[in-house]
């Protein structure tokens, strides 16, 4: 699924923060497991489409930052 740059910019869960995860809302619920740690309800369908993992796994993969 393709997203426009404007949609991506306005759709972050933590705009200006460290997380790349997308905002959860009625049409994009946080109901998907992380593909790395398998914890349930960590990602939205958009996060999965974009190939993301949960924030904890992303921090660990990036050296704990």
Secondary structure, DSSP 4 states (H G I P E B T S, - for coil): ----HHHHHHTBTTTTSS--PBPPBTTB-EEE--TTT--TT-EEHHHHHTT---HHHHHHHTT--
